[in-house]
Amino acid sequence: MDDKKAMAEELLTYCRKHVDSGLEISEKYSDDAMSLVLKSSNVTGMVTIYFLQFTICEYRILDSSEETVFYLHFELNDLEHAKELYGEMKESLRKLNEEKTTEVLLCCSCGLTTSYFTMKLNEAAQSMGLKINFEAVPYELLYDAAQSKDMILIAPQIGYQLKNAKAILNDKIVMEIPVQIFSNYDVLGMLNLVREKTAAQKEEAGEEETVYSVRKLEDADGSLLIVSILDLEGRTQLAYRLYDHGRITVENQIFKNRYRFSDVRDVISLVKAMNPQINAICLVTPGSVSNGRLTYEKANIFNQSIKETLEKDYNTKVWLMNFADAVALGYSIKEKKREDTAFYFLPTGSCLGNIGMVVNHRLVHHSAHMGGRQLDGISSITTFPQNPYTLALTPEGNIELAARYLTGLITYTGCDHVVFYAKRIPDVRQLREKISQFIPDEYIPELVKIDSIRDYLYEGALNYMEGQVN
């Protein structure tokens, strides 16, 4: 423990020496923890080291509303690795610590009309000392540009797109520009509108996502560990659950801007160190899974024997599962009493998708790695009305992509139920109408749009593990 405390003190010394200016530094100590607090008017960063049965390091950033926007935790046994992860925290802290500027996106059919208005708005905001920045884009670029914006303003001439924009960008302020403001280029009226709406949003702050403290690990005694990797909206979520005879004893999430496989090792090492009785681990991951090997290009993993490597490192039985397969199995169990189900996932901004299928109560392990893999086979025989990468930018394009992929899926498999997750597809009705252009409506199975996949993922992975263990 003395060696660990020495390492902890060295880490805090390093962190203390590498703090950006403008942050107020304070320290807290107790018998079982020591922490460094980095605070500004906008954010609070915390480096906390817990001396439990094992030495646990926690990096957390809270925004001005006390919401967790960055979170990592790991067992402190490698100082250089801890410094590297602190670098990630510091980078996020620097971005978040900049004085908040309200980013507003104006959108019209081609972007020309709003471009002139945007120029006048930025000139006025600067002269008035307002932290508001305006940008204009044509409609086809709206959804990609909107990811980094706080407020989306739709020009009256495309007001018919407002419903879709609100459904897809439901975590942002989305509204139509009043005709009187837009037609008269009423700069002052627009600035007042933006300030009014953003102030109202702050008063109506939404519910926080639950993040459990590392201290919950102290009392846990689990036997099955599920670690999941989700790539959603440009941010990676590493989440895990620990089960003891079917009861959830620990649940946690880690937010990452950049994902590396070493993050999975950090999670497994930490949880297994605190719970040595774990007898099976399931890693649920994007990419192609075949015979315990994984290919996930985004993380620079190419045909690696992940299952064998982890079993050797942790002396524990390990199962590897594609996340689309896990969701398909979980949905079939929870919602359809194990009936035949296909799950389709269309990531935001992607022109390809992923599928998972359950037939006769079992996952379908497709040849050529089709299960849970990009639908390269279907796309190679599909003719698109325009470039698929362009289609990925808009709701109409996403509907076109999904409809053509699902037409192939329905035709090839005859599945009874299709559940899908696609952020940029506003509702089921529009997708069904598009599919009916390719196959008769009576042959289209039940289509269900889901807004959350986590519970289905865990249900599917747990069922898969228990079936394999037993």
C-alpha positions as CSV (number, residue, x, y, z in Angstrom):
1,M,0.0,0.0,0.0
2,D,2.9,2.3,0.7
3,D,4.1,1.8,-2.9
4,K,0.7,2.6,-4.2
5,K,0.4,5.7,-2.1
6,A,3.8,6.8,-3.4
7,M,2.6,6.2,-7.0
8,A,-0.7,8.1,-6.2
9,E,1.3,11.1,-4.8
10,E,3.5,11.1,-7.9
11,L,0.5,11.1,-10.1
12,L,-1.1,14.0,-8.3
13,T,2.2,15.9,-8.4
14,Y,2.3,15.3,-12.2
15,C,-1.4,16.5,-12.6
16,R,-0.7,19.5,-10.4
17,K,2.2,20.6,-12.6
18,H,0.2,20.1,-15.8
19,V,-2.8,22.3,-15.1
20,D,-3.9,25.0,-17.6
21,S,-4.0,28.5,-16.4
22,G,-7.3,29.9,-15.2
23,L,-8.2,26.9,-13.1
24,E,-8.4,27.2,-9.3
25,I,-6.6,24.2,-7.7
26,S,-7.6,22.6,-4.3
27,E,-6.8,19.3,-2.7
28,K,-8.7,17.0,-0.4
29,Y,-7.3,14.2,1.7
30,S,-8.8,11.4,3.9
31,D,-7.7,8.1,5.2
32,D,-8.9,6.2,2.2
33,A,-8.8,8.8,-0.6
34,M,-6.9,11.8,-2.0
35,S,-8.0,14.1,-4.7
36,L,-7.1,17.2,-6.8
37,V,-9.9,19.5,-7.8
38,L,-9.6,21.8,-10.8
39,K,-12.3,24.5,-10.9
40,S,-13.4,27.3,-13.1
41,S,-16.7,29.1,-13.5
42,N,-17.7,26.7,-16.3
43,V,-16.3,23.3,-15.3
44,T,-14.9,21.3,-12.4
45,G,-12.3,18.6,-13.0
46,M,-11.5,16.0,-10.3
47,V,-8.7,13.5,-10.0
48,T,-9.5,11.2,-7.2
49,I,-7.6,8.2,-5.9
50,Y,-9.3,5.7,-3.6
51,F,-7.3,3.4,-1.4
52,L,-9.7,0.5,-1.1
53,Q,-8.7,-3.2,-1.4
54,F,-7.1,-2.0,-4.6
55,T,-6.0,1.5,-5.6
56,I,-8.6,3.0,-7.9
57,C,-8.1,6.2,-9.9
58,E,-11.1,8.2,-11.1
59,Y,-11.1,11.2,-13.5
60,R,-14.3,13.1,-13.7
61,I,-15.4,16.5,-15.3
62,L,-18.6,18.2,-14.3
63,D,-20.1,21.1,-16.3
64,S,-21.7,24.2,-14.7
65,S,-25.0,22.3,-14.1
66,E,-23.1,19.5,-12.2
67,E,-23.7,17.0,-15.0
68,T,-20.9,14.5,-15.7
69,V,-19.5,15.1,-19.1
70,F,-16.3,13.1,-18.9
71,Y,-15.7,10.0,-16.7
72,L,-12.9,7.4,-16.5
73,H,-11.9,5.0,-13.7
74,F,-9.2,2.3,-13.6
75,E,-6.9,0.5,-11.2
76,L,-3.7,2.5,-10.6
77,N,-0.9,0.1,-11.4
78,D,0.8,1.9,-14.3
79,L,1.9,5.5,-13.8
80,E,2.6,6.2,-17.5
81,H,-0.8,4.9,-18.5
82,A,-2.5,7.1,-15.8
83,K,-0.6,10.1,-17.1
84,E,-1.7,9.3,-20.7
85,L,-5.4,9.1,-19.6
86,Y,-5.0,12.4,-17.6
87,G,-3.9,13.9,-20.9
88,E,-7.3,13.0,-22.4
89,M,-9.0,14.5,-19.4
90,K,-6.9,17.7,-19.7
91,E,-7.8,18.0,-23.4
92,S,-11.5,17.7,-22.6
93,L,-11.2,20.1,-19.7
94,R,-9.5,22.7,-21.9
95,K,-12.3,22.6,-24.5
96,L,-15.0,22.7,-21.9
97,N,-13.4,25.5,-19.9
98,E,-13.6,28.0,-22.8
99,E,-16.2,30.6,-22.1
100,K,-19.4,29.1,-23.4
101,T,-20.5,30.5,-26.7
102,T,-24.1,29.7,-27.9
103,E,-23.7,28.1,-31.3
104,V,-26.7,28.7,-33.5
105,L,-27.3,27.1,-36.9
106,L,-29.5,28.7,-39.5
107,C,-30.8,26.4,-42.3
108,C,-32.7,27.1,-45.5
109,S,-33.0,25.2,-48.8
110,C,-29.7,26.2,-50.3
111,G,-28.0,28.3,-47.6
112,L,-27.7,31.5,-49.6
113,T,-30.5,33.5,-48.0
114,T,-29.4,32.5,-44.5
115,S,-25.7,33.3,-45.2
116,Y,-26.4,37.0,-45.6
117,F,-28.6,37.0,-42.5
118,T,-25.9,35.1,-40.6
119,M,-23.2,37.7,-41.5
120,K,-25.4,40.5,-40.1
121,L,-26.2,38.6,-37.0
122,N,-22.5,37.8,-36.2
123,E,-21.6,41.5,-36.8
124,A,-24.4,42.6,-34.4
125,A,-23.5,40.0,-31.7
126,Q,-19.9,41.0,-31.8
127,S,-20.6,44.7,-31.5
128,M,-23.0,44.0,-28.5
129,G,-20.5,41.8,-26.8
130,L,-22.7,38.7,-26.9
131,K,-21.3,35.2,-26.8
132,I,-23.4,34.0,-29.7
133,N,-22.1,32.6,-33.0
134,F,-24.3,32.0,-36.1
135,E,-23.6,29.7,-39.0
136,A,-25.6,28.9,-42.1
137,V,-25.9,25.6,-44.0
138,P,-28.1,24.3,-46.8
139,Y,-30.6,21.6,-45.8
140,E,-28.6,18.6,-47.0
141,L,-25.9,19.5,-44.5
142,L,-28.1,20.3,-41.6
143,Y,-27.8,17.1,-39.6
144,D,-24.0,16.8,-39.7
145,A,-23.5,20.5,-38.9
146,A,-26.1,20.4,-36.1
147,Q,-24.2,17.9,-33.9
148,S,-22.0,20.7,-32.5
149,K,-24.7,23.4,-32.2
150,D,-26.9,24.4,-29.4
151,M,-29.8,25.8,-31.4
152,I,-31.2,25.0,-34.8
153,L,-33.3,27.6,-36.7
154,I,-35.3,26.5,-39.7
155,A,-36.1,29.0,-42.4
156,P,-39.9,29.4,-43.2
157,Q,-39.5,28.1,-46.8
158,I,-38.5,24.7,-45.4
159,G,-40.8,24.8,-42.4
160,Y,-42.3,21.5,-43.4
161,Q,-39.0,19.9,-42.3
162,L,-39.4,21.2,-38.7
163,K,-41.2,18.0,-37.5
164,N,-38.4,15.7,-38.6
165,A,-35.7,18.1,-37.3
166,K,-37.3,18.2,-33.8
167,A,-37.7,14.4,-33.8
168,I,-34.1,13.7,-34.8
169,L,-32.4,16.6,-32.9
170,N,-34.4,16.1,-29.7
171,D,-31.5,17.1,-27.4
172,K,-31.3,20.6,-28.9
173,I,-33.5,23.7,-29.3
174,V,-35.1,23.4,-32.7
175,M,-37.6,26.0,-34.1
176,E,-38.8,27.7,-37.2
177,I,-37.7,31.3,-37.7
178,P,-40.8,33.6,-37.4
179,V,-41.7,35.0,-40.9
180,Q,-41.5,38.6,-39.7
181,I,-38.0,38.2,-38.4
182,F,-36.7,36.3,-41.5
183,S,-38.4,38.3,-44.2
184,N,-37.2,41.6,-42.7
185,Y,-33.7,40.4,-41.7
186,D,-34.7,41.6,-38.2
187,V,-31.3,41.2,-36.5
188,L,-32.3,42.6,-33.1
189,G,-35.4,40.4,-33.1
190,M,-33.4,37.3,-33.8
191,L,-30.8,38.0,-31.1
192,N,-33.6,38.5,-28.6
193,L,-35.2,35.3,-29.7
194,V,-32.0,33.3,-29.3
195,R,-31.3,34.7,-25.8
196,E,-34.9,34.1,-24.7
197,K,-34.9,30.5,-25.9
198,T,-31.5,29.5,-24.5
199,A,-32.3,31.1,-21.1
200,A,-35.5,29.1,-21.0
201,Q,-33.6,25.9,-21.8
202,K,-31.2,26.4,-18.9
203,E,-34.2,26.6,-16.6
204,E,-35.7,23.4,-17.9
205,A,-32.5,21.3,-17.8
206,G,-33.2,17.7,-18.5
207,E,-32.7,14.7,-16.2
208,E,-29.1,13.6,-15.8
209,E,-27.9,10.2,-17.0
210,T,-27.1,8.0,-14.0
211,V,-23.4,7.4,-13.4
212,Y,-22.6,5.2,-10.4
213,S,-19.6,5.9,-8.2
214,V,-16.6,3.6,-8.1
215,R,-17.3,3.0,-4.5
216,K,-20.2,0.8,-5.5
217,L,-17.6,-1.8,-6.4
218,E,-16.7,-2.3,-2.7
219,D,-19.7,-4.5,-1.8
220,A,-20.2,-6.3,-5.1
221,D,-19.8,-10.0,-5.5
222,G,-20.6,-10.9,-9.1
223,S,-20.2,-14.0,-11.2
224,L,-21.0,-12.7,-14.7
225,L,-19.5,-9.5,-16.2
226,I,-20.8,-7.9,-19.4
227,V,-18.7,-5.1,-21.0
228,S,-20.3,-3.3,-23.9
229,I,-18.9,-0.8,-26.4
230,L,-21.3,1.5,-28.2
231,D,-20.4,4.1,-30.8
232,L,-23.2,6.6,-30.8
233,E,-23.2,10.2,-32.1
234,G,-19.4,10.3,-32.4
235,R,-18.7,9.4,-28.8
236,T,-17.9,6.0,-27.4
237,Q,-19.7,4.6,-24.4
238,L,-18.0,1.8,-22.5
239,A,-20.6,0.3,-20.1
240,Y,-20.6,-2.7,-17.9
241,R,-22.9,-4.7,-15.6
242,L,-21.9,-7.3,-13.0
243,Y,-24.4,-10.0,-12.2
244,D,-24.6,-12.2,-9.1
245,H,-27.1,-15.1,-9.8
246,G,-29.1,-12.9,-12.1
247,R,-29.1,-9.8,-9.8
248,I,-27.3,-6.6,-11.0
249,T,-24.7,-5.7,-8.4
250,V,-22.7,-3.1,-10.2
251,E,-23.4,-0.9,-13.2
252,N,-21.3,1.8,-14.6
253,Q,-20.5,3.9,-17.7
254,I,-17.3,5.4,-19.0
255,F,-17.4,8.2,-21.6
256,K,-14.6,8.4,-24.2
257,N,-13.8,10.8,-27.0
258,R,-11.3,8.3,-28.4
259,Y,-11.6,4.5,-28.0
260,R,-8.8,2.1,-27.7
261,F,-8.9,-1.6,-26.8
262,S,-6.8,-0.8,-23.7
263,D,-9.9,0.9,-22.3
264,V,-11.6,-2.6,-22.2
265,R,-8.6,-4.0,-20.3
266,D,-8.8,-1.2,-17.8
267,V,-12.5,-2.0,-17.1
268,I,-12.0,-5.7,-16.8
269,S,-8.9,-5.4,-14.7
270,L,-10.6,-3.1,-12.3
271,V,-13.8,-5.0,-11.8
272,K,-12.1,-8.4,-11.7
273,A,-9.6,-7.1,-9.1
274,M,-12.5,-6.1,-6.9
275,N,-14.5,-9.2,-7.6
276,P,-12.2,-12.2,-8.1
277,Q,-15.2,-14.7,-8.1
278,I,-16.2,-13.6,-11.6
279,N,-16.4,-16.9,-13.7
280,A,-17.3,-15.5,-17.1
281,I,-16.9,-12.3,-19.1
282,C,-18.8,-11.3,-22.2
283,L,-17.4,-8.5,-24.4
284,V,-20.1,-7.0,-26.6
285,T,-18.5,-5.0,-29.4
286,P,-19.0,-3.4,-32.8
287,G,-17.2,-5.0,-35.7
288,S,-17.1,-8.5,-37.2
289,V,-16.9,-11.4,-34.7
290,S,-15.9,-14.9,-35.8
291,N,-14.6,-17.8,-33.7
292,G,-13.4,-15.5,-31.0
293,R,-11.6,-13.1,-33.4
294,L,-12.5,-9.5,-33.9
295,T,-12.1,-7.0,-36.7
296,Y,-13.1,-3.5,-35.8
297,E,-11.4,-1.1,-38.1
298,K,-12.3,2.1,-36.2
299,A,-10.2,0.8,-33.2
300,N,-7.5,-0.5,-35.5
301,I,-8.3,-4.1,-34.6
302,F,-7.9,-6.5,-37.5
303,N,-8.7,-10.2,-37.1
304,Q,-7.3,-10.3,-33.5
305,S,-7.9,-13.4,-31.3
306,I,-9.5,-11.2,-28.6
307,K,-11.2,-14.2,-26.8
308,E,-8.1,-16.2,-26.5
309,T,-6.0,-13.2,-25.4
310,L,-8.4,-12.1,-22.7
311,E,-8.9,-15.7,-21.4
312,K,-5.1,-16.0,-21.0
313,D,-4.7,-12.6,-19.4
314,Y,-7.5,-13.0,-16.8
315,N,-7.8,-16.8,-16.4
316,T,-11.5,-16.5,-16.9
317,K,-13.9,-17.8,-19.5
318,V,-14.6,-15.1,-22.1
319,W,-17.3,-14.8,-24.7
320,L,-17.1,-12.4,-27.6
321,M,-20.4,-11.1,-29.1
322,N,-21.3,-8.6,-31.8
323,F,-23.6,-5.8,-30.3
324,A,-26.2,-6.2,-33.1
325,D,-26.5,-9.9,-32.3
326,A,-26.9,-9.0,-28.6
327,V,-29.7,-6.5,-29.2
328,A,-31.5,-8.8,-31.6
329,L,-31.5,-11.6,-29.0
330,G,-32.4,-9.3,-26.2
331,Y,-35.3,-7.8,-28.0
332,S,-36.6,-11.2,-29.1
333,I,-36.6,-12.3,-25.5
334,K,-38.0,-9.2,-23.8
335,E,-40.6,-8.1,-26.3
336,K,-41.4,-11.0,-28.6
337,K,-41.3,-14.1,-26.4
338,R,-38.3,-15.4,-28.4
339,E,-40.1,-15.1,-31.8
340,D,-38.0,-14.6,-35.0
341,T,-36.5,-11.1,-34.9
342,A,-34.1,-9.0,-37.0
343,F,-32.3,-6.0,-35.6
344,Y,-31.0,-3.3,-37.9
345,F,-28.6,-0.5,-36.8
346,L,-27.9,2.5,-39.0
347,P,-25.2,4.7,-37.3
348,T,-25.5,8.4,-37.7
349,G,-23.7,9.6,-40.7
350,S,-23.0,6.1,-42.1
351,C,-24.3,4.7,-45.4
352,L,-23.9,1.1,-44.2
353,G,-25.6,-0.7,-41.4
354,N,-25.4,-3.7,-39.1
355,I,-27.8,-6.6,-38.6
356,G,-28.4,-9.2,-36.0
357,M,-31.0,-12.0,-36.4
358,V,-32.8,-14.5,-34.2
359,V,-34.5,-17.5,-35.9
360,N,-36.0,-20.5,-34.1
361,H,-34.8,-19.1,-30.7
362,R,-31.2,-18.9,-31.9
363,L,-28.8,-16.3,-33.2
364,V,-28.1,-16.7,-36.9
365,H,-24.4,-16.9,-37.5
366,H,-24.2,-15.8,-41.2
367,S,-21.6,-17.0,-43.6
368,A,-19.0,-14.4,-44.8
369,H,-19.4,-12.6,-41.4
370,M,-22.7,-11.0,-42.5
371,G,-24.2,-11.2,-39.0
372,G,-23.4,-7.9,-37.2
373,R,-21.2,-6.8,-40.1
374,Q,-21.7,-3.9,-42.6
375,L,-24.2,-5.1,-45.2
376,D,-21.6,-5.1,-48.0
377,G,-23.2,-8.0,-49.8
378,I,-26.6,-6.3,-50.1
379,S,-25.1,-3.0,-51.0
380,S,-23.2,-4.5,-53.9
381,I,-26.4,-5.5,-55.6
382,T,-28.4,-2.4,-54.7
383,T,-28.8,0.6,-57.0
384,F,-29.1,3.9,-55.2
385,P,-30.7,7.0,-56.6
386,Q,-27.6,9.0,-55.6
387,N,-24.3,8.6,-53.8
388,P,-25.0,6.6,-50.6
389,Y,-22.6,8.9,-48.6
390,T,-24.7,11.8,-49.6
391,L,-27.9,10.0,-48.7
392,A,-26.4,9.5,-45.2
393,L,-26.6,13.2,-44.5
394,T,-30.4,13.7,-44.4
395,P,-33.5,12.0,-42.9
396,E,-34.9,11.4,-46.4
397,G,-31.6,9.8,-47.4
398,N,-31.4,7.6,-44.3
399,I,-34.9,6.4,-45.1
400,E,-33.8,5.6,-48.6
401,L,-30.8,3.6,-47.4
402,A,-32.7,1.8,-44.7
403,A,-35.6,0.9,-47.0
404,R,-33.3,-0.6,-49.6
405,Y,-31.2,-2.6,-47.1
406,L,-34.3,-3.8,-45.2
407,T,-36.0,-4.8,-48.5
408,G,-33.1,-7.1,-49.1
409,L,-33.2,-8.4,-45.5
410,I,-37.0,-9.0,-45.6
411,T,-36.8,-10.7,-49.0
412,Y,-33.8,-13.0,-48.1
413,T,-35.0,-14.0,-44.7
414,G,-38.8,-13.6,-44.4
415,C,-38.4,-12.4,-40.8
416,D,-41.5,-11.8,-38.8
417,H,-40.3,-8.7,-36.9
418,V,-37.8,-6.0,-37.7
419,V,-36.6,-3.6,-35.0
420,F,-34.3,-0.8,-35.9
421,Y,-32.2,2.0,-34.3
422,A,-31.5,4.9,-36.6
423,K,-31.2,8.4,-35.1
424,R,-32.0,10.1,-38.4
425,I,-35.1,8.2,-39.2
426,P,-38.0,10.2,-37.6
427,D,-40.7,7.5,-37.5
428,V,-41.7,4.1,-38.7
429,R,-44.5,5.3,-41.0
430,Q,-42.1,7.0,-43.5
431,L,-39.8,4.0,-43.6
432,R,-42.7,1.6,-44.2
433,E,-44.0,3.8,-47.0
434,K,-40.6,3.7,-48.7
435,I,-40.2,-0.1,-48.4
436,S,-43.7,-0.5,-49.9
437,Q,-42.3,1.0,-53.1
438,F,-40.1,-2.1,-53.5
439,I,-42.3,-4.9,-52.1
440,P,-46.1,-5.2,-51.5
441,D,-47.2,-3.8,-48.2
442,E,-48.7,-7.2,-47.1
443,Y,-45.3,-8.7,-47.2
444,I,-43.7,-6.1,-45.0
445,P,-43.3,-7.5,-41.4
446,E,-43.8,-5.5,-38.2
447,L,-41.4,-2.6,-38.0
448,V,-40.5,-1.1,-34.6
449,K,-38.2,1.9,-34.0
450,I,-36.4,1.9,-30.6
451,D,-34.7,4.9,-29.0
452,S,-32.5,2.9,-26.5
453,I,-30.7,-0.3,-27.0
454,R,-28.8,-0.8,-23.8
455,D,-31.3,-3.0,-21.9
456,Y,-31.8,-5.2,-24.9
457,L,-28.1,-5.5,-25.3
458,Y,-27.5,-6.7,-21.7
459,E,-30.5,-9.1,-21.9
460,G,-29.2,-10.7,-25.0
461,A,-25.6,-10.9,-23.8
462,L,-26.7,-12.4,-20.4
463,N,-28.9,-15.0,-22.1
464,Y,-26.0,-15.9,-24.5
465,M,-23.5,-16.2,-21.6
466,E,-25.8,-18.3,-19.5
467,G,-26.6,-20.6,-22.4
468,Q,-22.9,-21.1,-23.1
469,V,-21.9,-21.5,-19.4
470,N,-24.7,-24.0,-18.7
